[in-house]
């Protein structure tokens, strides 16, 4: 049974935001919806435009009878992993997190997220 536009809009499609260093602004795409892409001068504009682009993409697919993929599931990901590191790195991370006033777990999460954002550029 085919879902309605509102049902598809309510699904958790992953949105990727990348800074456009050559033209300026930000580009937004939905990896699970091929060709669904937009941009904006600010992140706020780009996210607002992304909602419109997603709606237009889904509406066109429904009208044309095109199969709409479901969002990629996160079920295979627990959000946890263990890592072994040199003692000197462990000490350095512990010292930095203490200086920041946060747990080492939160500090490492911050570093991973920051690096992942750089990688997406």
N, CA, C and O of each residue as an XYZ file, in Angstrom:
484
protein
N       0.831     -1.182      0.000
C       0.000      0.000      0.000
C       0.880      1.251      0.000
O       1.782      1.381      0.827
N       0.617      2.154     -0.915
C       1.422      3.353     -1.055
C       1.070      4.366      0.034
O      -0.101      4.558      0.361
N       2.084      5.002      0.584
C       1.883      6.008      1.616
C       1.445      7.330      0.986
O       1.587      7.536     -0.219
N       0.916      8.210      1.816
C       0.546      9.547      1.356
C       1.772     10.459      1.466
O       2.781     10.093      2.069
N       1.668     11.637      0.880
C       2.753     12.618      0.948
C       3.085     12.936      2.407
O       4.257     12.990      2.779
N       2.064     13.145      3.227
C       2.299     13.466      4.638
C       2.999     12.327      5.374
O       3.848     12.563      6.233
N       2.636     11.090      5.033
C       3.296      9.949      5.670
C       4.770      9.897      5.285
O       5.628      9.664      6.136
N       5.068     10.116      3.993
C       6.469     10.131      3.553
C       7.227     11.296      4.184
O       8.389     11.146      4.561
N       6.582     12.450      4.301
C       7.242     13.616      4.901
C       7.582     13.362      6.367
O       8.533     13.941      6.892
N       6.822     12.513      7.018
C       7.061     12.204      8.422
C       8.157     11.181      8.657
O       8.574     10.974      9.796
N       8.634     10.536      7.592
C       9.682      9.527      7.749
C      11.040     10.204      7.957
O      11.275     11.300      7.447
N      11.928      9.552      8.703
C      13.216     10.170      9.044
C      14.285     10.033      7.954
O      15.273      9.321      8.131
N      14.077     10.716      6.837
C      15.082     10.702      5.778
C      16.299     11.495      6.227
O      16.166     12.600      6.752
N      17.484     10.933      6.023
C      18.732     11.586      6.426
C      19.021     12.757      5.504
O      18.932     12.640      4.282
N      19.368     13.891      6.107
C      19.682     15.103      5.361
C      21.173     15.382      5.528
O      21.692     15.365      6.644
N      21.862     15.640      4.412
C      23.277     15.991      4.463
C      23.430     17.451      4.067
O      22.890     17.888      3.050
N      24.169     18.203      4.876
C      24.418     19.617      4.612
C      25.918     19.793      4.408
O      26.720     19.391      5.250
N      26.284     20.392      3.290
C      27.689     20.605      2.964
C      27.883     22.070      2.586
O      27.099     22.635      1.825
N      28.929     22.670      3.122
C      29.243     24.046      2.763
C      29.770     24.089      1.337
O      30.627     23.287      0.966
N      29.263     25.022      0.537
C      29.716     25.200     -0.842
C      30.820     26.246     -0.841
O      30.551     27.447     -0.886
N      32.058     25.784     -0.790
C      33.187     26.704     -0.672
C      33.462     27.470     -1.967
O      34.081     28.533     -1.922
N      33.026     26.971     -3.099
C      33.291     27.673     -4.360
C      32.241     28.743     -4.665
O      32.591     29.828     -5.129
N      30.973     28.459     -4.416
C      29.885     29.395     -4.725
C      29.376     30.136     -3.491
O      28.734     31.180     -3.610
N      29.662     29.599     -2.315
C      29.135     30.163     -1.079
C      27.823     29.505     -0.714
O      27.161     28.907     -1.563
N      27.452     29.614      0.538
C      26.204     29.021      0.999
C      26.369     27.554      1.344
O      27.476     27.074      1.585
N      25.241     26.850      1.362
C      25.211     25.450      1.779
C      24.338     24.641      0.829
O      23.309     25.120      0.353
N      24.762     23.411      0.560
C      24.024     22.492     -0.297
C      23.455     21.389      0.586
O      24.145     20.846      1.448
N      22.185     21.069      0.356
C      21.511     20.033      1.142
C      21.016     18.947      0.196
O      20.460     19.231     -0.865
N      21.228     17.697      0.601
C      20.708     16.578     -0.185
C      20.148     15.526      0.765
O      20.437     15.518      1.962
N      19.345     14.645      0.196
C      18.776     13.507      0.917
C      19.296     12.251      0.214
O      18.787     11.887     -0.846
N      20.307     11.582      0.790
C      20.913     10.426      0.122
C      19.937      9.323     -0.273
O      20.171      8.617     -1.254
N      18.846      9.164      0.474
C      17.876      8.108      0.158
C      16.901      8.516     -0.956
O      16.144      7.683     -1.455
N      16.921      9.800     -1.343
C      16.027     10.297     -2.393
C      16.899     10.839     -3.538
O      17.222     12.027     -3.561
N      17.273      9.980     -4.473
C      18.206     10.362     -5.534
C      17.774     11.623     -6.291
O      16.653     11.721     -6.789
N      18.696     12.578     -6.358
C      18.422     13.808     -7.093
C      17.711     14.872     -6.287
O      17.481     15.967     -6.800
N      17.355     14.595     -5.053
C      16.685     15.578     -4.200
C      17.767     16.429     -3.547
O      18.404     16.015     -2.578
N      17.961     17.622     -4.094
C      19.053     18.488     -3.667
C      18.611     19.942     -3.764
O      17.832     20.304     -4.646
N      19.106     20.761     -2.868
C      18.790     22.190     -2.881
C      19.935     22.932     -2.207
O      20.943     22.329     -1.841
N      19.778     24.231     -2.046
C      20.830     25.020     -1.401
C      20.216     26.232     -0.714
O      19.015     26.483     -0.816
N      21.063     26.973     -0.017
C      20.654     28.200      0.635
C      21.878     28.992      1.037
O      22.963     28.434      1.196
N      21.705     30.294      1.201
C      22.840     31.143      1.566
C      23.288     30.912      3.000
O      24.473     31.041      3.307
N      22.350     30.570      3.885
C      22.684     30.234      5.270
C      22.208     28.812      5.535
O      21.444     28.247      4.752
N      22.665     28.240      6.641
C      22.207     26.888      6.997
C      20.698     26.892      7.200
O      20.007     25.960      6.788
N      20.190     27.941      7.837
C      18.749     28.028      8.084
C      17.968     28.049      6.775
O      16.958     27.360      6.637
N      18.446     28.856      5.799
C      17.803     28.910      4.480
C      17.866     27.545      3.799
O      16.884     27.082      3.218
N      19.029     26.914      3.877
C      19.216     25.618      3.219
C      18.280     24.563      3.805
O      17.697     23.772      3.064
N      18.132     24.547      5.123
C      17.246     23.563      5.769
C      15.792     23.849      5.407
O      15.023     22.925      5.144
N      15.415     25.127      5.395
C      14.042     25.496      5.009
C      13.782     25.073      3.551
O      12.728     24.520      3.241
N      14.740     25.335      2.673
C      14.598     24.944      1.266
C      14.577     23.426      1.115
O      13.920     22.894      0.220
N      15.298     22.735      1.992
C      15.346     21.271      1.922
C      13.972     20.663      2.179
O      13.593     19.685      1.534
N      13.233     21.234      3.112
C      11.885     20.725      3.396
C      11.006     20.870      2.152
O      10.255     19.957      1.810
N      11.103     22.021      1.477
C      10.330     22.235      0.244
C      10.770     21.291     -0.861
O       9.938     20.731     -1.574
N      12.090     21.112     -1.006
C      12.619     20.224     -2.053
C      12.188     18.786     -1.818
O      11.821     18.077     -2.755
N      12.236     18.360     -0.560
C      11.817     16.991     -0.217
C      10.339     16.789     -0.541
O       9.954     15.767     -1.108
N       9.528     17.759     -0.182
C       8.093     17.672     -0.452
C       7.827     17.613     -1.953
O       7.030     16.794     -2.411
N       8.490     18.479     -2.720
C       8.301     18.502     -4.180
C       8.777     17.193     -4.807
O       8.126     16.668     -5.710
N       9.904     16.665     -4.337
C      10.448     15.418     -4.875
C       9.461     14.281     -4.624
O       9.141     13.512     -5.531
N       8.981     14.184     -3.377
C       8.048     13.109     -3.026
C       6.726     13.241     -3.786
O       6.179     12.248     -4.265
N       6.222     14.460     -3.891
C       4.965     14.697     -4.606
C       5.083     14.295     -6.074
O       4.179     13.667     -6.625
N       6.195     14.658     -6.705
C       6.407     14.290     -8.117
C       6.515     12.776     -8.277
O       5.970     12.207     -9.222
N       7.215     12.130     -7.355
C       7.352     10.668     -7.429
C       6.001      9.984     -7.263
O       5.706      9.015     -7.962
N       5.183     10.480     -6.343
C       3.845      9.904     -6.143
C       2.977     10.093     -7.386
O       2.288      9.167     -7.815
N       3.015     11.301     -7.965
C       2.210     11.577     -9.161
C       2.626     10.724    -10.346
O       1.787     10.302    -11.142
N       3.945     10.466    -10.462
C       4.458      9.690    -11.587
C       4.496      8.191    -11.322
O       4.912      7.417    -12.185
N       4.064      7.777    -10.131
C       4.056      6.356     -9.793
C       5.445      5.773     -9.607
O       5.638      4.566     -9.753
N       6.415      6.623     -9.286
C       7.788      6.162     -9.082
C       7.908      5.591     -7.671
O       7.370      6.148     -6.714
N       8.612      4.487     -7.561
C       8.819      3.846     -6.270
C       9.675      4.753     -5.387
O      10.732      5.224     -5.806
N       9.213      4.986     -4.182
C       9.922      5.855     -3.241
C      10.608      4.975     -2.206
O       9.945      4.212     -1.504
N      11.935      5.075     -2.105
C      12.638      4.244     -1.127
C      12.350      4.681      0.300
O      12.134      5.861      0.572
N      12.352      3.716      1.198
C      12.224      4.015      2.625
C      13.572      4.554      3.113
O      14.611      4.272      2.516
N      13.550      5.327      4.196
C      14.823      5.814      4.745
C      15.688      4.655      5.225
O      15.183      3.621      5.663
N      16.990      4.849      5.133
C      17.927      3.837      5.615
C      17.716      3.641      7.111
O      17.566      4.608      7.858
N      17.705      2.400      7.534
C      17.466      2.069      8.941
C      18.740      2.234      9.770
O      19.845      2.018      9.273
N      18.579      2.611     11.019
C      19.694      2.710     11.959
C      19.748      1.499     12.886
O      20.532      1.479     13.835
N      18.916      0.489     12.617
C      18.818     -0.664     13.510
C      20.133     -1.397     13.720
O      20.357     -1.941     14.801
N      20.998     -1.428     12.734
C      22.259     -2.160     12.855
C      23.334     -1.388     13.603
O      24.470     -1.852     13.697
N      22.998     -0.222     14.135
C      23.983      0.621     14.804
C      23.556      0.858     16.248
O      22.486      1.411     16.501
N      24.387      0.442     17.185
C      24.041      0.566     18.608
C      24.404      1.926     19.180
O      23.873      2.326     20.216
N      25.313      2.644     18.506
C      25.779      3.912     19.056
C      26.969      3.727     19.991
O      27.389      4.670     20.662
N      27.505      2.524     20.035
C      28.639      2.242     20.906
C      29.693      1.449     20.160
O      29.383      0.636     19.289
N      30.964      1.702     20.523
C      32.058      0.857     20.081
C      33.207      1.031     21.065
O      33.304      2.056     21.740
N      34.060      0.050     21.143
C      35.208      0.114     22.048
C      36.447      0.415     21.229
O      36.573      0.002     20.076
N      37.357      1.143     21.853
C      38.582      1.504     21.152
C      39.765      1.367     22.109
O      39.681      1.743     23.278
N      40.842      0.835     21.605
C      42.091      0.757     22.375
C      42.994      1.864     21.845
O      43.044      2.124     20.643
N      43.708      2.513     22.770
C      44.578      3.614     22.360
C      45.811      3.613     23.245
O      45.814      3.018     24.322
N      46.852      4.280     22.785
C      48.046      4.402     23.628
C      47.712      5.164     24.922
O      46.845      6.038     24.929
N      48.392      4.831     25.986
C      48.149      5.483     27.272
C      48.365      6.996     27.181
O      47.650      7.773     27.814
N      49.350      7.399     26.396
C      49.636      8.837     26.273
C      48.455      9.576     25.634
O      48.147     10.699     26.035
N      47.800      8.971     24.659
C      46.625      9.589     24.047
C      45.466      9.613     25.042
O      44.739     10.603     25.127
N      45.295      8.536     25.785
C      44.252      8.468     26.804
C      44.434      9.608     27.815
O      43.475     10.292     28.174
N      45.672      9.799     28.264
C      45.960     10.872     29.221
C      45.645     12.238     28.614
O      45.027     13.085     29.258
N      46.074     12.443     27.373
C      45.847     13.723     26.698
C      44.355     14.015     26.558
O      43.916     15.136     26.817
N      43.581     13.023     26.153
C      42.133     13.200     26.010
C      41.478     13.481     27.367
O      40.587     14.323     27.473
N      41.924     12.774     28.389
C      41.376     12.986     29.728
C      41.680     14.403     30.217
O      40.821     15.058     30.807
N      42.905     14.871     29.969
C      43.278     16.224     30.399
C      42.482     17.293     29.657
O      42.012     18.255     30.264
N      42.333     17.124     28.348
C      41.573     18.096     27.556
C      40.105     18.133     27.982
O      39.519     19.209     28.107
N      39.520     16.974     28.201
C      38.107     16.941     28.598
C      37.920     17.559     29.980
O      36.919     18.230     30.231
N      38.875     17.336     30.871
C      38.792     17.930     32.214
C      38.849     19.453     32.105
O      38.091     20.152     32.776
N      39.756     19.974     31.251
C      39.855     21.420     31.038
C      38.557     22.001     30.489
O      38.181     23.123     30.829
N      37.876     21.241     29.644
C      36.615     21.688     29.050
C      35.433     21.504     30.005
O      34.354     22.051     29.780
N      35.645     20.735     31.064
C      34.584     20.512     32.036
C      33.522     19.530     31.580
O      32.367     19.609     31.998
N      33.925     18.594     30.711
C      32.995     17.579     30.217
C      33.639     16.203     30.367
O      34.842     16.088     30.600
N      32.828     15.176     30.233
C      33.370     13.821     30.329
C      34.262     13.540     29.127
O      34.139     14.167     28.075
N      35.162     12.579     29.312
C      36.027     12.210     28.188
C      35.184     11.625     27.047
O      35.503     11.816     25.874
N      34.120     10.922     27.397
C      33.233     10.364     26.379
C      32.621     11.482     25.523
O      32.599     11.384     24.296
N      32.129     12.533     26.170
C      31.545     13.665     25.434
C      32.610     14.395     24.615
O      32.342     14.831     23.495
N      33.815     14.529     25.172
C      34.895     15.210     24.453
C      35.265     14.423     23.192
O      35.449     15.007     22.124
N      35.373     13.108     23.317
C      35.701     12.278     22.149
C      34.581     12.329     21.112
O      34.848     12.357     19.910
N      33.334     12.341     21.570
C      32.200     12.460     20.653
C      32.269     13.783     19.892
O      32.039     13.824     18.683
N      32.589     14.870     20.614
C      32.762     16.181     19.987
C      33.844     16.126     18.913
O      33.639     16.613     17.802
N      35.000     15.533     19.238
C      36.097     15.458     18.268
C      35.710     14.635     17.041
O      36.028     15.014     15.913
N      35.029     13.516     17.256
C      34.599     12.677     16.131
C      33.600     13.418     15.247
O      33.708     13.378     14.021
N      32.627     14.095     15.863
C      31.622     14.821     15.087
C      32.262     15.964     14.314
O      31.915     16.200     13.157
N      33.184     16.670     14.936
C      33.879     17.784     14.281
C      34.668     17.277     13.069
O      34.631     17.883     11.998
N      35.374     16.167     13.248
C      36.147     15.600     12.143
C      35.235     15.075     11.044
O      35.544     15.229      9.862
N      34.107     14.454     11.417
C      33.187     13.930     10.421
C      32.604     15.061      9.575
O      32.413     14.900      8.369
N      32.319     16.214     10.205
C      31.798     17.373      9.472
C      32.835     17.877      8.487
O      32.479     18.275      7.378
N      34.109     17.872      8.858
C      35.174     18.296      7.949
C      35.278     17.320      6.788
O      35.486     17.730      5.646
N      35.135     16.027      7.076
C      35.234     14.988      6.048
C      34.139     15.150      4.994
O      34.379     14.909      3.811
N      32.939     15.558      5.412
C      31.821     15.704      4.481
C      32.032     16.842      3.482
O      31.410     16.855      2.419
N      32.895     17.788      3.811
C      33.163     18.903      2.894
C      33.903     18.373      1.724
O      34.241     19.129      0.813
